[in-house]
């Protein structure tokens, strides 16, 4: 795990669809972070360079909705490491059952569901994200957390000292 100089931090926020990335993004904004949603991963090094001019921490939400852009995330993370750009990777996960319930309650299709069942889309996504989850500095399982509990957990991890977990 690496953290930025001063109290600034670059956080890459990713994880399973329906696991609470938007909730975490809003909680980070409430903590004073600048949040960028669905930035093409190839732009991460440029954003990190811009961050050097900023006083605030930056969180970048990247997920499978980005399509072919998302596929560039692994190489972008490698480039950040090679360039010694300090960052952390936060991965949000939840059980298949919790994710199915969340998608059913919102009546929204899973982004990788296509013409199949919700659980098929979840399975595709879990397989696609397996290596990324293994690289994560912080993993939060949101299966048994409601929105307020997830916001509180985000604050516990990222408010004090800007990310000293």
Buried (B, 14 or more C-beta within 10 A) or exposed (E): EEBBEEBBBBBBBBBBBBBBBBBBBBBBEEBEBBBBBBBBBEBBBEBBEEBEEEEBBBBBBBBBBBEEBBEBBEEBBEBBEEEEBBBBBBBBBBBBEBBBBBBEEEEEBBBBBEEEEBBBBBBBBBEEBEEBBEBBBBEBBBBEBEEEEBBEBBBEBBBEEBBEE
